[in-house]
Amino acid sequence: PDVSKEIAVDEVRQHAVVENYQAQESHTLTVQEKPHDKDSGKMLGHLVRTKSSDADNLSQCSSAYQCDRAGSAYSGDEGSSGNARRQYSQYATVSASPLVGLPEFSHLGWGHWFTLRDLEHSTNRFSKENIIGEGGYGVVYRGRLINGTDVAIKKLLNNMGQAEKEFRVEVEAIGHVRHKNLVRLLGYCVEGIHRMLVYEYVNNGNLEQWIHGAMRQHGVLTWEARMKIILGIAKALAYLHEAIEPKVVHRDIKSSNILIDEDFNGKLSDFGLAKMLGAGKSHITTRVMGTFGYVAPEYANTGLLNEKSDVYSFGVLLLEAVTGRDPVDYGRPANEFVSLLAAG
C-alpha cells in the first residue's frame, strides 16, 4: 500500500524530533561564483558545518530561508539564465526572508509554526473573498502576514485519512527543499483538528489558465515564455530526482500545478501525492495516484512508480504547452477518449 513516511506532529514525537535535531549539525550555504569558468552562470554551493544545541536556532541557521534568488539552496542552480541575477562580488547576495519580523519558532525543527489565530487574522477569518482555489483536499486562501508578506494558505478539510497524509507528505517532501522553480513552503499550522500549509504567493495564475482558461484574456503566451516555463520545470524535476536524497517523485505533474510568477518563471506546486524514494529504488502500489491523461501507462497498469513516471508526465506537459491542446480530448464519446500522445 502507498503509505507515506510519518513525521512527528504530536507532543510525544515532537520531543524525539527536537532531541534528534540537537544531535545533528546544521548546514549554512554560501553561494560563490565559480571563477575562471566558461559557464559563469553556474554557481557553486559551499557548505559550512556549525554546531547548535538549540532546535529553534538550528532551524534559523539552516538553509531553510536562504538563496532563493541566487538559486537552489542545495543544487546551486540559478535556473533560467535569461533572468538570472548575476553576482560580481565574491559571495552572492541572499534575498530577504518573507518571514522577517515574525516570531521565529518551529514545532517540527524547521520552518515557521503559525497559530490558528495568525492565519485567521491574515485571511480575515478565512473569508470567501480570499478564496483563490478549491479541490478535494480543501480550500486555498490568499492571506497577508503581519509583516505585509502575501501568502497562499492551504486549509485541509480535515485531519483524517488522505488529507492528513497529504499534509504530512508535503511537509516532509518539500519542507527543507529550496529551488527557484518550486513553490516555497514557508510553514504550517497544526492546532486541534486544523491542518494548514502556508506557501509563498505566486501571483500570475497557472499554466493551464494561460493555455486554456481565464488568463488568456491577458494575452497569449509567447514561445519564449512557454519555453522558459517548461525549462524551469525540467530543472525542478532534475533537482527533485537527482540532487537530493531521498529523491522526490511528484506523481501529479500537470499544467494546473505549474504556477507562474510575474517574471514568467514556472514553479511546480502541490506535493500532496509525492513519494520519496531511495537511490535506484522503485515503489509498487495498488493505488495509482495522479491525473488522467498525464499518468505514465506502466505506472497505471502495474503500479510501478519511479522518477520515470514524472518524466512521462512532463512529456505530456511539454506537448500541451507546444500544441495548446488538452491532454485528453473530452469532446469524444466516453468510450473513445484519445490522449494527446495517441492523437500525434
BALOBA-1460 file (C-alpha; in Angstrom, 3 decimals):
// residues 344
<rec num="1" residu="p" x="0.000" y="0.000" z="0.000"/>
<rec num="2" residu="d" x="1.004" y="3.573" z="-0.630"/>
<rec num="3" residu="v" x="1.835" y="4.790" z="2.856"/>
<rec num="4" residu="s" x="3.983" y="7.860" z="3.346"/>
<rec num="5" residu="k" x="6.678" y="8.005" z="5.995"/>
<rec num="6" residu="e" x="5.207" y="9.667" z="9.049"/>
<rec num="7" residu="i" x="6.553" y="12.820" z="10.604"/>
<rec num="8" residu="a" x="6.186" y="13.979" z="14.169"/>
<rec num="9" residu="v" x="3.415" y="16.451" z="14.842"/>
<rec num="10" residu="d" x="2.183" y="15.323" z="18.227"/>
<rec num="11" residu="e" x="3.768" y="16.228" z="21.538"/>
<rec num="12" residu="v" x="5.370" y="12.855" z="22.201"/>
<rec num="13" residu="r" x="7.087" y="12.646" z="18.832"/>
<rec num="14" residu="q" x="7.930" y="16.311" z="18.945"/>
<rec num="15" residu="h" x="10.451" y="15.814" z="21.751"/>
<rec num="16" residu="a" x="12.069" y="12.974" z="19.862"/>
<rec num="17" residu="v" x="12.439" y="15.173" z="16.816"/>
<rec num="18" residu="v" x="13.939" y="18.011" z="18.850"/>
<rec num="19" residu="e" x="16.397" y="15.659" z="20.531"/>
<rec num="20" residu="n" x="17.344" y="14.270" z="17.147"/>
<rec num="21" residu="y" x="17.940" y="17.729" z="15.741"/>
<rec num="22" residu="q" x="20.067" y="18.702" z="18.743"/>
<rec num="23" residu="a" x="22.472" y="15.917" z="17.883"/>
<rec num="24" residu="q" x="22.805" y="16.963" z="14.280"/>
<rec num="25" residu="e" x="24.962" y="19.537" z="12.585"/>
<rec num="26" residu="s" x="23.337" y="22.432" z="10.813"/>
<rec num="27" residu="h" x="24.383" y="23.434" z="7.327"/>
<rec num="28" residu="t" x="24.819" y="27.025" z="6.246"/>
<rec num="29" residu="l" x="25.034" y="27.555" z="2.495"/>
<rec num="30" residu="t" x="27.264" y="30.166" z="0.949"/>
<rec num="31" residu="v" x="26.830" y="30.649" z="-2.799"/>
<rec num="32" residu="q" x="30.020" y="31.648" z="-4.561"/>
<rec num="33" residu="e" x="30.592" y="32.403" z="-8.204"/>
<rec num="34" residu="k" x="32.742" y="29.824" z="-9.965"/>
<rec num="35" residu="p" x="35.978" y="31.569" z="-11.020"/>
<rec num="36" residu="h" x="37.591" y="31.350" z="-14.443"/>
<rec num="37" residu="d" x="34.930" y="29.164" z="-15.971"/>
<rec num="38" residu="k" x="33.353" y="29.488" z="-19.366"/>
<rec num="39" residu="d" x="29.944" y="28.781" z="-17.901"/>
<rec num="40" residu="s" x="29.977" y="31.714" z="-15.485"/>
<rec num="41" residu="g" x="26.234" y="31.419" z="-14.905"/>
<rec num="42" residu="k" x="26.761" y="28.312" z="-12.774"/>
<rec num="43" residu="m" x="27.119" y="28.741" z="-9.031"/>
<rec num="44" residu="l" x="28.994" y="26.627" z="-6.533"/>
<rec num="45" residu="g" x="27.418" y="25.707" z="-3.223"/>
<rec num="46" residu="h" x="29.798" y="25.672" z="-0.255"/>
<rec num="47" residu="l" x="28.528" y="24.020" z="2.905"/>
<rec num="48" residu="v" x="29.838" y="25.229" z="6.258"/>
<rec num="49" residu="r" x="29.067" y="22.994" z="9.220"/>
<rec num="50" residu="t" x="28.163" y="24.623" z="12.512"/>
<rec num="51" residu="k" x="27.051" y="23.103" z="15.779"/>
<rec num="52" residu="s" x="23.864" y="24.133" z="17.551"/>
<rec num="53" residu="s" x="22.397" y="22.873" z="20.791"/>
<rec num="54" residu="d" x="19.059" y="24.588" z="20.343"/>
<rec num="55" residu="a" x="16.407" y="23.240" z="17.978"/>
<rec num="56" residu="d" x="14.952" y="26.649" z="17.137"/>
<rec num="57" residu="n" x="18.372" y="28.158" z="16.485"/>
<rec num="58" residu="l" x="19.178" y="25.191" z="14.302"/>
<rec num="59" residu="s" x="16.107" y="25.872" z="12.217"/>
<rec num="60" residu="q" x="17.041" y="29.540" z="11.924"/>
<rec num="61" residu="c" x="20.662" y="28.959" z="10.897"/>
<rec num="62" residu="s" x="19.843" y="26.265" z="8.358"/>
<rec num="63" residu="s" x="19.404" y="26.970" z="4.653"/>
<rec num="64" residu="a" x="15.624" y="26.906" z="5.105"/>
<rec num="65" residu="y" x="15.044" y="30.502" z="4.025"/>
<rec num="66" residu="q" x="18.165" y="31.299" z="2.042"/>
<rec num="67" residu="c" x="19.309" y="31.672" z="-1.544"/>
<rec num="68" residu="d" x="16.004" y="31.729" z="-3.427"/>
<rec num="69" residu="r" x="17.187" y="34.495" z="-5.761"/>
<rec num="70" residu="a" x="20.662" y="33.086" z="-6.124"/>
<rec num="71" residu="g" x="19.366" y="29.627" z="-6.988"/>
<rec num="72" residu="s" x="18.759" y="26.313" z="-5.298"/>
<rec num="73" residu="a" x="19.803" y="26.089" z="-1.664"/>
<rec num="74" residu="y" x="21.151" y="22.620" z="-2.320"/>
<rec num="75" residu="s" x="21.941" y="22.319" z="-6.004"/>
<rec num="76" residu="g" x="23.251" y="25.833" z="-6.643"/>
<rec num="77" residu="d" x="21.281" y="26.036" z="-9.897"/>
<rec num="78" residu="e" x="20.315" y="29.538" z="-10.969"/>
<rec num="79" residu="g" x="17.587" y="28.280" z="-13.284"/>
<rec num="80" residu="s" x="16.842" y="30.221" z="-16.453"/>
<rec num="81" residu="s" x="19.952" y="32.199" z="-17.341"/>
<rec num="82" residu="g" x="17.884" y="34.798" z="-19.182"/>
<rec num="83" residu="n" x="16.580" y="36.213" z="-15.928"/>
<rec num="84" residu="a" x="19.272" y="35.050" z="-13.522"/>
<rec num="85" residu="r" x="20.710" y="37.787" z="-11.359"/>
<rec num="86" residu="r" x="24.496" y="37.769" z="-11.794"/>
<rec num="87" residu="q" x="26.769" y="38.407" z="-8.831"/>
<rec num="88" residu="y" x="30.136" y="40.074" z="-9.366"/>
<rec num="89" residu="s" x="31.190" y="40.174" z="-5.735"/>
<rec num="90" residu="q" x="32.915" y="37.203" z="-4.145"/>
<rec num="91" residu="y" x="29.733" y="35.997" z="-2.486"/>
<rec num="92" residu="a" x="26.198" y="36.003" z="-3.869"/>
<rec num="93" residu="t" x="23.620" y="38.246" z="-2.245"/>
<rec num="94" residu="v" x="20.846" y="36.426" z="-0.416"/>
<rec num="95" residu="s" x="17.267" y="37.670" z="-0.660"/>
<rec num="96" residu="a" x="15.416" y="38.704" z="2.467"/>
<rec num="97" residu="s" x="13.210" y="36.116" z="4.106"/>
<rec num="98" residu="p" x="9.444" y="36.641" z="3.718"/>
<rec num="99" residu="l" x="9.225" y="35.783" z="7.416"/>
<rec num="100" residu="v" x="11.270" y="38.772" z="8.590"/>
<rec num="101" residu="g" x="9.522" y="40.405" z="11.525"/>
<rec num="102" residu="l" x="7.668" y="37.280" z="12.614"/>
<rec num="103" residu="p" x="8.389" y="35.314" z="15.810"/>
<rec num="104" residu="e" x="10.844" y="32.557" z="14.920"/>
<rec num="105" residu="f" x="9.935" y="29.166" z="16.296"/>
<rec num="106" residu="s" x="9.037" y="25.752" z="14.949"/>
<rec num="107" residu="h" x="7.486" y="22.567" z="16.259"/>
<rec num="108" residu="l" x="8.980" y="20.331" z="13.569"/>
<rec num="109" residu="g" x="12.554" y="21.575" z="13.668"/>
<rec num="110" residu="w" x="12.262" y="23.683" z="10.508"/>
<rec num="111" residu="g" x="10.174" y="26.475" z="9.063"/>
<rec num="112" residu="h" x="7.639" y="28.619" z="10.857"/>
<rec num="113" residu="w" x="4.815" y="27.350" z="13.016"/>
<rec num="114" residu="f" x="1.755" y="29.573" z="12.582"/>
<rec num="115" residu="t" x="-1.056" y="29.650" z="15.106"/>
<rec num="116" residu="l" x="-4.676" y="29.398" z="14.036"/>
<rec num="117" residu="r" x="-5.128" y="32.979" z="15.193"/>
<rec num="118" residu="d" x="-2.247" y="34.120" z="12.948"/>
<rec num="119" residu="l" x="-3.893" y="32.641" z="9.872"/>
<rec num="120" residu="e" x="-7.401" y="33.762" z="10.784"/>
<rec num="121" residu="h" x="-6.076" y="37.295" z="11.060"/>
<rec num="122" residu="s" x="-4.210" y="37.092" z="7.739"/>
<rec num="123" residu="t" x="-7.298" y="35.865" z="5.821"/>
<rec num="124" residu="n" x="-9.990" y="37.957" z="7.545"/>
<rec num="125" residu="r" x="-11.250" y="34.803" z="9.279"/>
<rec num="126" residu="f" x="-10.981" y="32.756" z="6.090"/>
<rec num="127" residu="s" x="-13.445" y="34.951" z="4.244"/>
<rec num="128" residu="k" x="-14.892" y="33.791" z="0.926"/>
<rec num="129" residu="e" x="-13.431" y="36.865" z="-0.752"/>
<rec num="130" residu="n" x="-9.942" y="35.483" z="-0.098"/>
<rec num="131" residu="i" x="-10.535" y="32.071" z="-1.699"/>
<rec num="132" residu="i" x="-8.217" y="31.536" z="-4.681"/>
<rec num="133" residu="g" x="-8.648" y="27.794" z="-5.200"/>
<rec num="134" residu="e" x="-10.634" y="24.741" z="-4.118"/>
<rec num="135" residu="g" x="-10.294" y="20.992" z="-4.505"/>
<rec num="136" residu="g" x="-10.973" y="17.650" z="-2.910"/>
<rec num="137" residu="y" x="-8.193" y="18.329" z="-0.389"/>
<rec num="138" residu="g" x="-9.627" y="21.610" z="0.898"/>
<rec num="139" residu="v" x="-9.507" y="25.333" z="0.144"/>
<rec num="140" residu="v" x="-6.661" y="27.728" z="-0.703"/>
<rec num="141" residu="y" x="-6.871" y="31.294" z="0.611"/>
<rec num="142" residu="r" x="-4.819" y="34.359" z="-0.107"/>
<rec num="143" residu="g" x="-3.553" y="35.930" z="3.088"/>
<rec num="144" residu="r" x="-1.281" y="38.701" z="4.311"/>
<rec num="145" residu="l" x="1.016" y="38.170" z="7.279"/>
<rec num="146" residu="i" x="1.548" y="40.805" z="9.948"/>
<rec num="147" residu="n" x="4.822" y="41.796" z="8.264"/>
<rec num="148" residu="g" x="2.988" y="42.518" z="4.986"/>
<rec num="149" residu="t" x="4.014" y="39.361" z="3.107"/>
<rec num="150" residu="d" x="1.350" y="37.887" z="0.811"/>
<rec num="151" residu="v" x="0.935" y="34.129" z="1.198"/>
<rec num="152" residu="a" x="-1.253" y="31.275" z="-0.034"/>
<rec num="153" residu="i" x="-2.779" y="29.180" z="2.754"/>
<rec num="154" residu="k" x="-3.996" y="25.669" z="2.008"/>
<rec num="155" residu="k" x="-6.613" y="24.712" z="4.605"/>
<rec num="156" residu="l" x="-7.220" y="20.959" z="4.549"/>
<rec num="157" residu="l" x="-10.790" y="19.776" z="5.038"/>
<rec num="158" residu="n" x="-9.958" y="17.545" z="7.990"/>
<rec num="159" residu="n" x="-7.098" y="15.833" z="9.780"/>
<rec num="160" residu="m" x="-8.142" y="12.304" z="8.871"/>
<rec num="161" residu="g" x="-7.306" y="9.903" z="6.049"/>
<rec num="162" residu="q" x="-5.982" y="11.308" z="2.785"/>
<rec num="163" residu="a" x="-5.987" y="14.927" z="3.994"/>
<rec num="164" residu="e" x="-3.752" y="14.075" z="6.950"/>
<rec num="165" residu="k" x="-1.481" y="12.024" z="4.693"/>
<rec num="166" residu="e" x="-1.163" y="14.856" z="2.169"/>
<rec num="167" residu="f" x="-0.289" y="17.300" z="4.943"/>
<rec num="168" residu="r" x="2.473" y="15.037" z="6.243"/>
<rec num="169" residu="v" x="3.816" y="14.259" z="2.768"/>
<rec num="170" residu="e" x="4.037" y="17.917" z="1.744"/>
<rec num="171" residu="v" x="5.781" y="18.918" z="4.965"/>
<rec num="172" residu="e" x="8.265" y="16.073" z="4.694"/>
<rec num="173" residu="a" x="8.862" y="16.244" z="0.932"/>
<rec num="174" residu="i" x="9.429" y="19.982" z="0.444"/>
<rec num="175" residu="g" x="9.800" y="21.429" z="3.939"/>
<rec num="176" residu="h" x="13.587" y="21.643" z="3.606"/>
<rec num="177" residu="v" x="13.748" y="21.955" z="-0.191"/>
<rec num="178" residu="r" x="14.668" y="25.222" z="-1.902"/>
<rec num="179" residu="h" x="14.707" y="25.807" z="-5.665"/>
<rec num="180" residu="k" x="13.576" y="28.811" z="-7.693"/>
<rec num="181" residu="n" x="11.216" y="26.592" z="-9.723"/>
<rec num="182" residu="l" x="9.500" y="25.002" z="-6.717"/>
<rec num="183" residu="v" x="6.764" y="26.800" z="-4.817"/>
<rec num="184" residu="r" x="8.219" y="27.589" z="-1.423"/>
<rec num="185" residu="l" x="6.574" y="26.122" z="1.669"/>
<rec num="186" residu="l" x="7.011" y="28.749" z="4.392"/>
<rec num="187" residu="g" x="5.376" y="26.989" z="7.319"/>
<rec num="188" residu="y" x="2.359" y="25.182" z="8.695"/>
<rec num="189" residu="c" x="-0.350" y="25.174" z="11.344"/>
<rec num="190" residu="v" x="-1.163" y="22.132" z="13.483"/>
<rec num="191" residu="e" x="-3.793" y="23.096" z="16.022"/>
<rec num="192" residu="g" x="-6.634" y="20.850" z="17.183"/>
<rec num="193" residu="i" x="-8.321" y="19.416" z="14.101"/>
<rec num="194" residu="h" x="-6.800" y="22.103" z="11.859"/>
<rec num="195" residu="r" x="-4.055" y="21.313" z="9.349"/>
<rec num="196" residu="m" x="-2.845" y="24.177" z="7.172"/>
<rec num="197" residu="l" x="0.136" y="24.804" z="4.908"/>
<rec num="198" residu="v" x="1.489" y="28.281" z="4.187"/>
<rec num="199" residu="y" x="3.208" y="28.937" z="0.845"/>
<rec num="200" residu="e" x="4.696" y="31.873" z="-0.975"/>
<rec num="201" residu="y" x="2.017" y="33.619" z="-3.011"/>
<rec num="202" residu="v" x="2.569" y="33.270" z="-6.768"/>
<rec num="203" residu="n" x="0.530" y="35.962" z="-8.428"/>
<rec num="204" residu="n" x="0.298" y="35.229" z="-12.158"/>
<rec num="205" residu="g" x="-2.030" y="32.244" z="-12.496"/>
<rec num="206" residu="n" x="-1.040" y="28.762" z="-13.638"/>
<rec num="207" residu="l" x="-0.067" y="27.237" z="-16.970"/>
<rec num="208" residu="e" x="-3.476" y="25.655" z="-17.537"/>
<rec num="209" residu="q" x="-5.156" y="29.057" z="-17.142"/>
<rec num="210" residu="w" x="-2.738" y="30.666" z="-19.586"/>
<rec num="211" residu="i" x="-3.183" y="27.956" z="-22.222"/>
<rec num="212" residu="h" x="-6.846" y="27.021" z="-21.844"/>
<rec num="213" residu="g" x="-8.557" y="29.300" z="-19.350"/>
<rec num="214" residu="a" x="-9.060" y="32.597" z="-17.575"/>
<rec num="215" residu="m" x="-5.586" y="34.101" z="-18.070"/>
<rec num="216" residu="r" x="-5.972" y="34.078" z="-21.865"/>
<rec num="217" residu="q" x="-7.743" y="37.431" z="-21.567"/>
<rec num="218" residu="h" x="-4.334" y="38.903" z="-20.677"/>
<rec num="219" residu="g" x="-2.820" y="37.682" z="-23.928"/>
<rec num="220" residu="v" x="-1.221" y="34.615" z="-25.458"/>
<rec num="221" residu="l" x="1.939" y="33.086" z="-24.027"/>
<rec num="222" residu="t" x="4.840" y="33.694" z="-26.386"/>
<rec num="223" residu="w" x="7.055" y="30.798" z="-27.439"/>
<rec num="224" residu="e" x="9.837" y="32.327" z="-25.378"/>
<rec num="225" residu="a" x="7.624" y="32.393" z="-22.269"/>
<rec num="226" residu="r" x="6.439" y="28.814" z="-22.806"/>
<rec num="227" residu="m" x="9.971" y="27.513" z="-23.178"/>
<rec num="228" residu="k" x="11.126" y="29.462" z="-20.131"/>
<rec num="229" residu="i" x="8.344" y="27.914" z="-18.043"/>
<rec num="230" residu="i" x="8.950" y="24.385" z="-19.343"/>
<rec num="231" residu="l" x="12.726" y="24.656" z="-18.895"/>
<rec num="232" residu="g" x="12.214" y="25.794" z="-15.304"/>
<rec num="233" residu="i" x="10.012" y="22.788" z="-14.530"/>
<rec num="234" residu="a" x="12.575" y="20.471" z="-16.138"/>
<rec num="235" residu="k" x="15.221" y="21.904" z="-13.802"/>
<rec num="236" residu="a" x="12.919" y="21.476" z="-10.808"/>
<rec num="237" residu="l" x="12.327" y="17.808" z="-11.666"/>
<rec num="238" residu="a" x="16.040" y="17.174" z="-12.227"/>
<rec num="239" residu="y" x="16.658" y="18.646" z="-8.785"/>
<rec num="240" residu="l" x="13.972" y="16.514" z="-7.108"/>
<rec num="241" residu="h" x="15.118" y="13.342" z="-8.857"/>
<rec num="242" residu="e" x="18.901" y="13.727" z="-8.791"/>
<rec num="243" residu="a" x="20.135" y="16.398" z="-6.380"/>
<rec num="244" residu="i" x="18.514" y="15.370" z="-3.098"/>
<rec num="245" residu="e" x="18.319" y="12.156" z="-1.099"/>
<rec num="246" residu="p" x="15.828" y="10.624" z="-0.799"/>
<rec num="247" residu="k" x="14.620" y="11.689" z="-4.225"/>
<rec num="248" residu="v" x="11.082" y="13.010" z="-4.573"/>
<rec num="249" residu="v" x="8.655" y="11.690" z="-7.203"/>
<rec num="250" residu="h" x="5.900" y="14.275" z="-7.603"/>
<rec num="251" residu="r" x="3.248" y="11.961" z="-9.165"/>
<rec num="252" residu="d" x="0.950" y="14.765" z="-10.332"/>
<rec num="253" residu="i" x="2.781" y="16.799" z="-12.971"/>
<rec num="254" residu="k" x="0.116" y="18.748" z="-14.888"/>
<rec num="255" residu="s" x="-0.446" y="22.250" z="-16.214"/>
<rec num="256" residu="s" x="-2.686" y="23.353" z="-13.331"/>
<rec num="257" residu="n" x="0.133" y="22.540" z="-10.885"/>
<rec num="258" residu="i" x="2.579" y="24.839" z="-12.687"/>
<rec num="259" residu="l" x="2.244" y="28.272" z="-11.106"/>
<rec num="260" residu="i" x="3.678" y="31.296" z="-12.928"/>
<rec num="261" residu="d" x="5.207" y="34.341" z="-11.281"/>
<rec num="262" residu="e" x="5.318" y="37.905" z="-12.592"/>
<rec num="263" residu="d" x="8.572" y="37.182" z="-14.459"/>
<rec num="264" residu="f" x="7.027" y="34.091" z="-16.112"/>
<rec num="265" residu="n" x="9.098" y="31.616" z="-14.136"/>
<rec num="266" residu="g" x="7.317" y="28.280" z="-13.756"/>
<rec num="267" residu="k" x="7.000" y="26.940" z="-10.206"/>
<rec num="268" residu="l" x="5.987" y="23.352" z="-9.502"/>
<rec num="269" residu="s" x="3.354" y="23.098" z="-6.754"/>
<rec num="270" residu="d" x="1.092" y="20.635" z="-4.906"/>
<rec num="271" residu="f" x="3.212" y="17.859" z="-3.422"/>
<rec num="272" residu="g" x="0.320" y="16.129" z="-1.657"/>
<rec num="273" residu="l" x="0.750" y="12.951" z="-3.739"/>
<rec num="274" residu="a" x="4.556" y="12.954" z="-3.705"/>
<rec num="275" residu="k" x="6.558" y="9.850" z="-2.857"/>
<rec num="276" residu="m" x="10.109" y="9.788" z="-1.503"/>
<rec num="277" residu="l" x="12.356" y="7.008" z="-2.789"/>
<rec num="278" residu="g" x="15.926" y="5.971" z="-2.077"/>
<rec num="279" residu="a" x="18.577" y="5.988" z="-4.796"/>
<rec num="280" residu="g" x="17.822" y="3.437" z="-7.509"/>
<rec num="281" residu="k" x="14.588" y="2.406" z="-5.804"/>
<rec num="282" residu="s" x="11.109" y="1.931" z="-7.246"/>
<rec num="283" residu="h" x="7.795" y="1.586" z="-5.459"/>
<rec num="284" residu="i" x="4.912" y="-0.772" z="-6.146"/>
<rec num="285" residu="t" x="1.470" y="0.461" z="-5.178"/>
<rec num="286" residu="t" x="-2.023" y="-0.933" z="-5.558"/>
<rec num="287" residu="r" x="-3.461" y="2.583" z="-5.606"/>
<rec num="288" residu="v" x="-2.437" y="4.607" z="-8.630"/>
<rec num="289" residu="m" x="-2.454" y="8.364" z="-7.977"/>
<rec num="290" residu="g" x="-2.320" y="11.186" z="-10.494"/>
<rec num="291" residu="t" x="-4.394" y="12.844" z="-13.202"/>
<rec num="292" residu="f" x="-5.872" y="11.022" z="-16.189"/>
<rec num="293" residu="g" x="-4.017" y="11.910" z="-19.363"/>
<rec num="294" residu="y" x="-0.733" y="12.622" z="-17.585"/>
<rec num="295" residu="v" x="-0.175" y="9.289" z="-15.791"/>
<rec num="296" residu="a" x="2.511" y="7.028" z="-17.277"/>
<rec num="297" residu="p" x="0.939" y="3.845" z="-18.723"/>
<rec num="298" residu="e" x="3.376" y="1.477" z="-16.983"/>
<rec num="299" residu="y" x="2.515" y="3.094" z="-13.646"/>
<rec num="300" residu="a" x="-1.227" y="2.939" z="-14.380"/>
<rec num="301" residu="n" x="-1.048" y="-0.711" z="-15.483"/>
<rec num="302" residu="t" x="1.410" y="-2.189" z="-12.988"/>
<rec num="303" residu="g" x="1.629" y="0.256" z="-10.088"/>
<rec num="304" residu="l" x="5.410" y="0.538" z="-10.597"/>
<rec num="305" residu="l" x="6.469" y="4.034" z="-9.567"/>
<rec num="306" residu="n" x="9.812" y="5.765" z="-10.006"/>
<rec num="307" residu="e" x="11.100" y="9.072" z="-11.347"/>
<rec num="308" residu="k" x="10.417" y="7.920" z="-14.920"/>
<rec num="309" residu="s" x="6.706" y="8.325" z="-14.159"/>
<rec num="310" residu="d" x="7.298" y="12.059" z="-13.671"/>
<rec num="311" residu="v" x="9.335" y="12.206" z="-16.883"/>
<rec num="312" residu="y" x="6.407" y="10.769" z="-18.880"/>
<rec num="313" residu="s" x="4.018" y="13.308" z="-17.318"/>
<rec num="314" residu="f" x="6.494" y="16.069" z="-18.136"/>
<rec num="315" residu="g" x="6.478" y="14.923" z="-21.775"/>
<rec num="316" residu="v" x="2.692" y="15.286" z="-21.878"/>
<rec num="317" residu="l" x="3.048" y="18.734" z="-20.291"/>
<rec num="318" residu="l" x="5.577" y="19.716" z="-22.955"/>
<rec num="319" residu="l" x="3.240" y="18.661" z="-25.773"/>
<rec num="320" residu="e" x="0.381" y="20.551" z="-24.130"/>
<rec num="321" residu="a" x="2.485" y="23.721" z="-23.933"/>
<rec num="322" residu="v" x="3.606" y="23.437" z="-27.563"/>
<rec num="323" residu="t" x="0.273" y="22.452" z="-29.153"/>
<rec num="324" residu="g" x="-2.121" y="24.283" z="-26.835"/>
<rec num="325" residu="r" x="-4.303" y="21.157" z="-26.697"/>
<rec num="326" residu="d" x="-5.737" y="19.350" z="-23.681"/>
<rec num="327" residu="p" x="-4.032" y="16.067" z="-22.710"/>
<rec num="328" residu="v" x="-7.342" y="14.260" z="-23.279"/>
<rec num="329" residu="d" x="-9.933" y="15.001" z="-25.967"/>
<rec num="330" residu="y" x="-13.078" y="15.196" z="-23.855"/>
<rec num="331" residu="g" x="-15.120" y="16.118" z="-26.927"/>
<rec num="332" residu="r" x="-15.236" y="12.473" z="-27.972"/>
<rec num="333" residu="p" x="-17.666" y="9.904" z="-26.551"/>
<rec num="334" residu="a" x="-16.614" y="8.408" z="-23.213"/>
<rec num="335" residu="n" x="-15.544" y="5.130" z="-24.825"/>
<rec num="336" residu="e" x="-13.417" y="6.917" z="-27.428"/>
<rec num="337" residu="f" x="-11.108" y="9.055" z="-25.313"/>
<rec num="338" residu="v" x="-7.934" y="9.899" z="-27.214"/>
<rec num="339" residu="s" x="-4.895" y="11.128" z="-25.357"/>
<rec num="340" residu="l" x="-2.678" y="13.899" z="-26.698"/>
<rec num="341" residu="l" x="0.101" y="11.351" z="-27.288"/>
<rec num="342" residu="a" x="-2.154" y="8.940" z="-29.184"/>
<rec num="343" residu="a" x="-3.510" y="11.747" z="-31.345"/>
<rec num="344" residu="g" x="0.012" y="12.502" z="-32.527"/>
